[in-house]
Amino acid sequence: MHVSPKDTIHAEIIGDRTLPRIVFLHGFLGSKEEWRSLALSIENRYSSLIVDLPGHGEAPSLEVAARTGFFERTAEALAQIISVEASPPCFLVGYSMGGRLALFLALRFPELFSKVIILSASPGLQTLGERSRRQKQDDQIARKIEKNFEGFLRFWYEQPLFFSLKNHPRFRETEQKRQQNNPGELALALRLLGTGVQPSLWDELADNRIPIAFFAGEKDPKFVEIGMQMVKLCPSSNLEIFADCGHALHIENREEFTSRLKVFFKQ
């Protein structure tokens, strides 16, 4: 028997439930713990709903999840959870994989959100051919995870977009948190939530009607360029570039990220 995506998500509320709520979605290999220290640092002003996405952290197993349309159904499940647990309209923050889900949520369920921050994420791939190639690439990466997780992590953080993170004092702590995930579950998550299976949102950007801030690291030129393309198409959006940061800008400069988050949500 298959379970629904809602049964493969784990969430926790931090802070006073009467305060405005921010929903935080982590990236691939992450977990809700990626956001805990930030959530605690702002709990005098905001409460936080920190989420373990399918295949990550304390989320229940993906083994019996139905595969077809899993990305869309995960977004729908998140919308259901947010409707109940986040007193919408609320704020939403998503990084990388979580950023792709956050953008999907913002465009398909705008009534749930007052403002959204998208970090280092894209609206997906525009053509069927691009998505097919990416699915094959993601399957190869998933096989690496299943075969040798420690070796995969070394390979993963050799990518140029993570160079600045790898040289950052917080890298060891970040790597240790990544190692707490289950490799088999991560491999499934990549196959079910990767960029190759995500519907393209490029044509939907023009329909946006809520304020969105796209954040990208200066040392992550691919996502700076994607951000520049998105703000041209997406009303009520802006792009903020973080100096001396790569893909994981919220880890590399947590203080600046927290400061900009407060400013954007207060405006």
C-alpha positions as CSV (number, residue, x, y, z in Angstrom):
1,M,0.0,0.0,0.0
2,H,1.3,3.4,-1.0
3,V,1.5,6.3,1.5
4,S,0.8,10.0,0.6
5,P,3.6,12.6,0.6
6,K,2.0,14.1,3.7
7,D,3.0,10.9,5.5
8,T,6.7,11.4,4.5
9,I,7.1,14.9,5.9
10,H,8.1,15.8,9.5
11,A,7.6,19.3,11.0
12,E,8.2,21.1,14.2
13,I,7.1,24.5,15.5
14,I,9.6,26.7,17.4
15,G,8.5,29.7,19.4
16,D,5.3,31.5,20.5
17,R,2.5,30.2,18.3
18,T,0.8,33.6,18.5
19,L,3.6,35.4,16.7
20,P,3.8,35.6,12.9
21,R,5.1,32.3,11.4
22,I,7.9,31.6,9.0
23,V,8.0,28.2,7.2
24,F,11.6,27.0,6.5
25,L,12.3,24.4,3.8
26,H,15.9,22.9,3.6
27,G,17.8,21.8,0.6
28,F,19.0,18.4,-0.6
29,L,21.0,16.6,2.1
30,G,19.7,19.0,4.7
31,S,17.1,18.8,7.5
32,K,15.1,21.0,9.7
33,E,18.2,21.3,11.9
34,E,19.7,23.5,9.3
35,W,17.3,26.2,10.4
36,R,17.1,25.6,14.2
37,S,19.7,28.1,15.4
38,L,18.2,30.8,13.1
39,A,14.7,30.1,14.3
40,L,15.8,30.4,17.9
41,S,17.6,33.7,17.2
42,I,14.4,35.3,15.9
43,E,11.8,33.7,18.3
44,N,11.2,37.1,20.0
45,R,9.6,38.3,16.7
46,Y,8.6,35.2,14.8
47,S,7.6,31.6,15.4
48,S,9.0,29.0,12.9
49,L,7.7,25.9,11.3
50,I,10.9,23.9,10.4
51,V,10.3,21.0,8.1
52,D,12.1,17.7,7.3
53,L,11.3,17.1,3.6
54,P,10.8,13.5,2.3
55,G,13.9,11.4,2.6
56,H,15.6,13.7,5.0
57,G,16.1,14.1,8.8
58,E,13.3,12.6,10.8
59,A,10.8,12.3,7.9
60,P,9.2,8.8,7.7
61,S,10.5,6.4,5.1
62,L,9.9,7.0,1.4
63,E,10.1,3.3,0.6
64,V,6.3,2.8,0.2
65,A,5.6,6.3,-1.4
66,A,3.8,6.3,-4.7
67,R,6.3,7.6,-7.3
68,T,4.1,9.3,-10.0
69,G,3.9,13.1,-9.6
70,F,5.6,13.0,-6.3
71,F,7.0,16.6,-6.5
72,E,3.6,18.1,-7.1
73,R,2.0,16.0,-4.5
74,T,4.7,16.9,-2.0
75,A,4.0,20.6,-2.6
76,E,0.3,19.9,-2.1
77,A,1.0,18.1,1.1
78,L,3.1,21.0,2.3
79,A,0.3,23.3,1.5
80,Q,-2.1,21.2,3.6
81,I,0.4,21.2,6.5
82,I,1.0,25.0,6.2
83,S,-2.8,25.6,6.1
84,V,-3.2,23.8,9.5
85,E,0.1,24.6,11.3
86,A,1.3,28.0,10.0
87,S,-1.7,30.3,10.5
88,P,-1.7,31.6,6.9
89,P,-0.9,33.9,5.3
90,C,2.6,33.3,6.6
91,F,6.1,33.8,5.5
92,L,8.0,31.1,3.5
93,V,11.8,30.5,3.1
94,G,13.2,27.8,0.9
95,Y,16.8,26.8,0.0
96,S,17.8,24.9,-3.2
97,M,15.5,21.8,-3.4
98,G,13.4,23.5,-0.7
99,G,13.5,26.7,-2.8
100,R,12.1,24.9,-5.8
101,L,9.2,23.6,-3.7
102,A,8.8,27.1,-2.1
103,L,8.5,28.7,-5.6
104,F,6.0,26.0,-6.6
105,L,4.0,26.8,-3.5
106,A,4.1,30.5,-4.0
107,L,2.9,30.3,-7.5
108,R,0.2,27.6,-7.0
109,F,-1.0,28.5,-3.5
110,P,-0.4,32.3,-3.2
111,E,-3.2,32.7,-0.7
112,L,-1.1,30.9,1.9
113,F,1.8,33.4,1.9
114,S,2.4,37.1,2.6
115,K,6.1,37.1,1.4
116,V,8.5,34.5,0.2
117,I,12.4,34.2,0.1
118,I,13.9,31.8,-2.4
119,L,17.6,30.9,-1.9
120,S,19.8,29.4,-4.7
121,A,16.9,27.8,-6.6
122,S,15.4,27.7,-10.1
123,P,12.0,27.4,-11.6
124,G,13.0,24.1,-13.2
125,L,14.1,23.0,-16.7
126,Q,12.1,24.3,-19.6
127,T,12.2,21.4,-22.1
128,L,11.3,17.7,-21.9
129,G,14.8,16.8,-23.2
130,E,16.5,18.8,-20.5
131,R,14.4,17.2,-17.8
132,S,15.0,13.7,-19.2
133,R,18.8,14.3,-19.2
134,R,18.7,15.6,-15.7
135,Q,16.7,12.6,-14.5
136,K,19.5,10.3,-15.9
137,Q,22.1,12.5,-14.2
138,D,20.2,12.4,-10.9
139,D,19.9,8.6,-11.1
140,Q,23.6,8.3,-11.5
141,I,24.1,10.5,-8.5
142,A,21.6,8.5,-6.5
143,R,23.6,5.3,-7.3
144,K,26.7,7.0,-5.9
145,I,24.8,7.7,-2.7
146,E,23.7,4.1,-2.4
147,K,27.1,2.7,-3.2
148,N,29.4,4.9,-1.0
149,F,27.8,7.7,0.9
150,E,31.0,9.1,2.4
151,G,32.6,9.1,-1.1
152,F,29.6,10.8,-2.5
153,L,29.8,13.6,0.0
154,R,33.4,14.2,-0.9
155,F,32.4,14.3,-4.6
156,W,29.4,16.6,-3.9
157,Y,31.3,19.3,-2.1
158,E,34.0,19.4,-4.8
159,Q,31.5,21.2,-7.0
160,P,32.5,24.8,-7.6
161,L,29.3,26.2,-6.2
162,F,30.3,24.7,-2.8
163,F,34.0,25.9,-2.8
164,S,33.4,28.8,-0.4
165,L,31.3,26.6,1.9
166,K,34.0,23.9,2.0
167,N,36.5,26.5,3.2
168,H,34.1,28.0,5.7
169,P,34.5,27.4,9.5
170,R,30.9,26.0,9.6
171,F,31.6,23.3,6.9
172,R,32.6,20.6,9.3
173,E,29.4,21.1,11.4
174,T,27.4,21.1,8.1
175,E,29.0,17.9,6.9
176,Q,28.4,16.1,10.1
177,K,24.7,17.0,9.9
178,R,24.5,15.7,6.4
179,Q,26.0,12.4,7.5
180,Q,23.1,11.9,9.9
181,N,20.7,11.3,6.9
182,N,19.9,7.8,5.6
183,P,21.7,7.3,2.2
184,G,18.9,5.1,0.8
185,E,16.3,7.6,1.7
186,L,18.4,10.5,0.1
187,A,18.8,8.5,-3.1
188,L,15.0,8.1,-3.3
189,A,14.4,11.8,-2.5
190,L,16.7,12.8,-5.4
191,R,14.9,10.6,-7.8
192,L,11.5,11.8,-6.6
193,L,12.2,15.5,-6.0
194,G,15.1,16.3,-8.2
195,T,15.1,19.1,-10.8
196,G,14.5,16.5,-13.6
197,V,11.1,15.6,-12.3
198,Q,9.9,19.1,-11.4
199,P,7.4,20.8,-13.7
200,S,8.9,23.9,-15.3
201,L,7.6,27.1,-13.6
202,W,9.1,29.5,-16.1
203,D,5.8,30.3,-17.8
204,E,4.1,30.8,-14.5
205,L,6.4,33.5,-13.1
206,A,4.4,36.2,-14.9
207,D,1.3,35.2,-12.8
208,N,3.0,35.9,-9.5
209,R,1.1,38.2,-7.1
210,I,3.0,38.1,-3.8
211,P,6.4,39.7,-2.9
212,I,9.3,37.3,-3.6
213,A,13.0,37.9,-2.9
214,F,15.4,35.7,-4.7
215,F,18.8,35.4,-2.9
216,A,22.0,34.1,-4.6
217,G,25.6,34.0,-3.7
218,E,28.1,36.0,-5.6
219,K,30.3,32.9,-6.1
220,D,27.4,30.9,-7.5
221,P,27.2,32.5,-11.0
222,K,24.7,30.0,-12.4
223,F,22.1,30.9,-9.8
224,V,22.9,34.6,-10.0
225,E,22.1,34.4,-13.7
226,I,18.9,32.3,-13.1
227,G,17.9,34.9,-10.5
228,M,18.4,37.8,-13.0
229,Q,16.2,35.9,-15.5
230,M,13.5,35.3,-13.0
231,V,13.1,38.9,-11.8
232,K,12.7,40.0,-15.4
233,L,9.7,37.7,-15.7
234,C,8.3,37.7,-12.2
235,P,6.3,40.7,-10.9
236,S,6.8,41.9,-7.3
237,S,10.2,40.2,-7.1
238,N,13.8,41.3,-6.6
239,L,17.2,39.7,-6.6
240,E,19.7,40.1,-3.7
241,I,23.3,39.0,-4.2
242,F,25.4,38.0,-1.2
243,A,29.1,39.0,-1.5
244,D,31.7,36.3,-1.0
245,C,29.1,33.5,-0.7
246,G,28.5,30.5,-2.8
247,H,25.4,28.3,-3.1
248,A,24.8,27.8,0.7
249,L,24.7,31.5,1.5
250,H,22.5,31.1,4.6
251,I,25.3,28.9,6.2
252,E,28.3,30.9,4.9
253,N,26.9,34.3,6.1
254,R,24.2,33.4,8.6
255,E,24.3,36.9,10.2
256,E,23.7,38.8,6.9
257,F,21.1,36.3,5.8
258,T,19.2,36.7,9.1
259,S,19.4,40.5,8.8
260,R,18.1,40.6,5.3
261,L,15.3,38.2,6.2
262,K,14.1,40.5,9.0
263,V,14.3,43.5,6.8
264,F,12.3,41.9,3.9
265,F,9.6,40.4,6.1
266,K,9.2,43.7,8.1
267,Q,8.8,45.9,5.0
